[in-house]
Amino acid sequence: MARGWESKSVEEQQSNAASAPRKLGPRLTPDQLTRQRQRQGLLLSRTRVLQQLETTQNARHRQMLEGALAHLDAQIAQLG
């Protein structure tokens, strides 16, 4: 019996969450969504490159990563 009561509670919570008004920000245009996703992807790549820079010991690899970081920074700046 406790199991049935528990599932009803979960079901009730889900229906309440579905019917509750959501606070959404301003609607973004498809172009804005694309730019936002691109920016997020670039920021993730930048984070990964920075992590690799912290651990690399090879000078050539470090130089390559610094170039990649500069390129990512330029792309992020273009997106604004």
C-alpha positions as CSV (number, residue, x, y, z in Angstrom):
1,M,0.0,0.0,0.0
2,A,2.8,2.4,0.8
3,R,4.2,1.8,-2.7
4,G,0.9,2.9,-4.3
5,W,0.8,6.0,-2.1
6,E,4.3,6.9,-3.1
7,S,3.7,6.6,-6.8
8,K,0.6,8.8,-6.5
9,S,2.6,11.4,-4.8
10,V,5.2,11.3,-7.6
11,E,2.5,11.5,-10.2
12,E,0.9,14.4,-8.4
13,Q,4.3,16.3,-8.3
14,Q,4.8,15.7,-12.0
15,S,1.4,17.0,-12.9
16,N,1.9,20.0,-10.7
17,A,5.3,20.7,-12.3
18,A,3.8,20.4,-15.8
19,S,0.9,22.8,-15.0
20,A,3.0,25.4,-13.1
21,P,3.8,28.5,-15.1
22,R,7.4,28.5,-16.2
23,K,9.5,31.6,-16.1
24,L,11.1,31.9,-19.5
25,G,13.4,34.6,-20.6
26,P,12.8,36.6,-23.7
27,R,12.2,34.5,-26.8
28,L,15.3,34.1,-28.9
29,T,15.3,34.1,-32.7
30,P,16.7,31.0,-34.4
31,D,19.8,33.1,-35.3
32,Q,20.3,34.1,-31.6
33,L,19.9,30.4,-30.5
34,T,22.5,29.4,-33.1
35,R,24.9,32.0,-31.9
36,Q,24.3,31.1,-28.3
37,R,25.0,27.4,-29.0
38,Q,28.2,28.3,-30.9
39,R,29.4,30.5,-28.1
40,Q,28.8,27.8,-25.5
41,G,30.7,25.3,-27.7
42,L,33.6,27.6,-28.1
43,L,33.7,28.3,-24.4
44,L,33.8,24.6,-23.6
45,S,36.6,24.1,-26.1
46,R,38.4,27.0,-24.6
47,T,38.1,25.4,-21.1
48,R,39.5,22.1,-22.5
49,V,42.4,23.9,-24.1
50,L,43.2,25.7,-20.9
51,Q,43.2,22.5,-18.9
52,Q,45.5,20.9,-21.4
53,L,47.8,23.9,-21.2
54,E,48.1,23.5,-17.5
55,T,49.3,19.9,-17.8
56,T,51.4,19.9,-21.0
57,Q,55.2,19.7,-20.7
58,N,56.0,19.5,-24.4
59,A,57.0,23.0,-25.8
60,R,55.6,22.3,-29.3
61,H,52.3,21.0,-27.9
62,R,52.1,24.1,-25.7
63,Q,52.7,26.3,-28.7
64,M,49.9,24.6,-30.6
65,L,47.5,24.9,-27.7
66,E,48.3,28.6,-27.3
67,G,47.6,29.1,-31.0
68,A,44.3,27.2,-30.6
69,L,43.4,29.4,-27.6
70,A,44.1,32.6,-29.5
71,H,41.9,31.3,-32.4
72,L,39.1,30.4,-30.0
73,D,39.3,33.8,-28.3
74,A,39.0,35.5,-31.7
75,Q,36.0,33.4,-32.6
76,I,34.3,34.2,-29.3
77,A,35.0,37.9,-29.8
78,Q,33.4,37.8,-33.2
79,L,30.2,36.3,-31.8
80,G,30.1,39.2,-29.2
